[in-house]
């Protein structure tokens, strides 16, 4: 099982980024996939997840209305569109099955004020 996050970068507050999560090694449409983040000195936080079976989505209160998760079952890829970014969104973002398995390499998002 592999889930590889990409698409991070440096952006100014108010800007946008789209993260991608390429999945392999499991039947993608049978699982939920989520985005998690860990900011420096803080515990990890669940940001959003999507059920690839039913299409249901979940968002943490801190990102609701600003982030949108989507899934392309044909490409085995989950996306996280992040708009109106804030400095407090700065973190390493990871994607994983829900519940999570072993953690892969994340992608760093830095939002400057």
C-alpha positions as a Markdown table, in Angstrom:
| # | Residue | x | y | z |
|---|---|---|---|---|
| 1 | Unk | 0.0 | 0.0 | 0.0 |
| 2 | Unk | 1.4 | 3.4 | -1.0 |
| 3 | Unk | -0.1 | 6.9 | -0.7 |
| 4 | Unk | 2.2 | 9.7 | -1.9 |
| 5 | Unk | 1.3 | 13.3 | -1.2 |
| 6 | Unk | 2.5 | 16.1 | -3.5 |
| 7 | Unk | 1.8 | 19.7 | -4.4 |
| 8 | Unk | 3.0 | 21.6 | -1.4 |
| 9 | Unk | 4.9 | 24.9 | -1.6 |
| 10 | Unk | 5.2 | 28.4 | -0.4 |
| 11 | Unk | 2.2 | 30.7 | -0.8 |
| 12 | Unk | 1.1 | 34.1 | 0.6 |
| 13 | Unk | -1.8 | 34.3 | 3.0 |
| 14 | Unk | -5.0 | 34.3 | 1.0 |
| 15 | Unk | -3.5 | 32.2 | -1.8 |
| 16 | Unk | -4.4 | 28.7 | -3.0 |
| 17 | Unk | -2.7 | 25.4 | -3.4 |
| 18 | Unk | -3.9 | 22.0 | -4.6 |
| 19 | Unk | -2.5 | 18.9 | -3.1 |
| 20 | Unk | -2.6 | 15.5 | -4.8 |
| 21 | Unk | -2.4 | 12.0 | -3.2 |
| 22 | Unk | -1.5 | 9.2 | -5.6 |
| 23 | Unk | -2.6 | 5.8 | -4.2 |
| 24 | Unk | -1.6 | 2.3 | -5.2 |
| 25 | Unk | -1.6 | -1.2 | -3.8 |
| 26 | Unk | -5.2 | -1.5 | -2.7 |
| 27 | Unk | -8.7 | -1.3 | -4.1 |
| 28 | Unk | -9.1 | 2.5 | -4.1 |
| 29 | Unk | -12.9 | 2.6 | -4.3 |
| 30 | Unk | -13.3 | 0.4 | -1.2 |
| 31 | Unk | -11.6 | 2.8 | 1.2 |
| 32 | Unk | -11.8 | 6.3 | 2.6 |
| 33 | Unk | -8.7 | 8.4 | 2.2 |
| 34 | Unk | -7.9 | 11.4 | 4.3 |
| 35 | Unk | -5.6 | 14.4 | 4.6 |
| 36 | Unk | -3.8 | 15.0 | 7.8 |
| 37 | Unk | -1.3 | 17.7 | 8.8 |
| 38 | Unk | 1.3 | 18.3 | 11.5 |
| 39 | Unk | 2.5 | 21.8 | 12.3 |
| 40 | Unk | 5.8 | 22.4 | 14.0 |
| 41 | Unk | 5.5 | 21.7 | 17.7 |
| 42 | Unk | 1.9 | 20.5 | 17.4 |
| 43 | Unk | 0.1 | 17.2 | 17.4 |
| 44 | Unk | -1.1 | 15.9 | 14.1 |
| 45 | Unk | -4.6 | 16.9 | 13.0 |
| 46 | Unk | -7.2 | 15.3 | 10.7 |
| 47 | Unk | -8.0 | 17.8 | 8.0 |
| 48 | Unk | -10.4 | 16.2 | 5.6 |
| 49 | Unk | -11.4 | 12.8 | 4.3 |
| 50 | Unk | -13.5 | 11.3 | 1.5 |
| 51 | Unk | -15.2 | 7.9 | 1.2 |
| 52 | Unk | -14.3 | 6.6 | -2.2 |
| 53 | Unk | -17.3 | 4.2 | -1.9 |
| 54 | Unk | -20.0 | 6.6 | -1.0 |
| 55 | Unk | -18.5 | 10.0 | -1.8 |
| 56 | Unk | -19.2 | 11.4 | 1.7 |
| 57 | Unk | -16.7 | 14.0 | 2.9 |
| 58 | Unk | -15.6 | 15.3 | 6.3 |
| 59 | Unk | -13.8 | 18.6 | 7.1 |
| 60 | Unk | -12.2 | 19.8 | 10.3 |
| 61 | Unk | -13.8 | 23.0 | 11.6 |
| 62 | Unk | -10.6 | 24.9 | 11.0 |
| 63 | Unk | -10.7 | 24.3 | 7.2 |
| 64 | Unk | -14.4 | 24.1 | 6.6 |
| 65 | Unk | -15.5 | 26.5 | 3.8 |
| 66 | Unk | -11.9 | 27.0 | 2.6 |
| 67 | Unk | -10.7 | 23.5 | 1.6 |
| 68 | Unk | -12.4 | 21.0 | -0.7 |
| 69 | Unk | -11.5 | 17.3 | -1.0 |
| 70 | Unk | -12.2 | 15.4 | -4.1 |
| 71 | Unk | -11.5 | 11.9 | -5.5 |
| 72 | Unk | -10.9 | 10.5 | -8.9 |
| 73 | Unk | -11.4 | 6.7 | -8.8 |
| 74 | Unk | -10.2 | 6.3 | -12.3 |
| 75 | Unk | -6.8 | 7.8 | -11.4 |
| 76 | Unk | -6.6 | 6.5 | -7.8 |
| 77 | Unk | -6.0 | 10.0 | -6.7 |
| 78 | Unk | -7.4 | 12.2 | -4.0 |
| 79 | Unk | -7.1 | 16.0 | -4.2 |
| 80 | Unk | -7.2 | 18.7 | -1.6 |
| 81 | Unk | -8.0 | 22.2 | -3.0 |
| 82 | Unk | -6.9 | 24.7 | -0.4 |
| 83 | Unk | -8.2 | 28.3 | -0.8 |
| 84 | Unk | -7.9 | 31.4 | 1.4 |
| 85 | Unk | -4.8 | 29.9 | 3.1 |
| 86 | Unk | -3.8 | 31.3 | 6.5 |
| 87 | Unk | -0.4 | 31.2 | 8.2 |
| 88 | Unk | -1.8 | 28.7 | 10.7 |
| 89 | Unk | -2.3 | 26.3 | 7.8 |
| 90 | Unk | 1.5 | 25.9 | 7.6 |
| 91 | Unk | 2.3 | 22.2 | 8.2 |
| 92 | Unk | 3.4 | 19.0 | 6.6 |
| 93 | Unk | 0.4 | 17.5 | 4.9 |
| 94 | Unk | 0.1 | 13.7 | 4.7 |
| 95 | Unk | -2.5 | 11.5 | 3.0 |
| 96 | Unk | -3.5 | 8.1 | 4.3 |
| 97 | Unk | -6.2 | 5.6 | 4.4 |
| 98 | Unk | -8.9 | 6.1 | 7.1 |
| 99 | Unk | -8.1 | 4.6 | 9.6 |
| 100 | Unk | -4.4 | 5.3 | 8.8 |
| 101 | Unk | -1.8 | 2.8 | 8.0 |
| 102 | Unk | 2.0 | 3.4 | 7.9 |
| 103 | Unk | 2.8 | 7.0 | 7.2 |
| 104 | Unk | 4.5 | 8.0 | 4.0 |
| 105 | Unk | 6.3 | 11.2 | 3.1 |
| 106 | Unk | 4.3 | 14.3 | 3.4 |
| 107 | Unk | 4.4 | 17.6 | 1.5 |
| 108 | Unk | 5.2 | 20.9 | 3.1 |
| 109 | Unk | 2.8 | 23.8 | 2.9 |
| 110 | Unk | 4.1 | 27.1 | 4.1 |
| 111 | Unk | 1.8 | 30.1 | 4.2 |
| 112 | Unk | 3.5 | 33.5 | 4.7 |
| 113 | Unk | 1.8 | 36.4 | 6.3 |
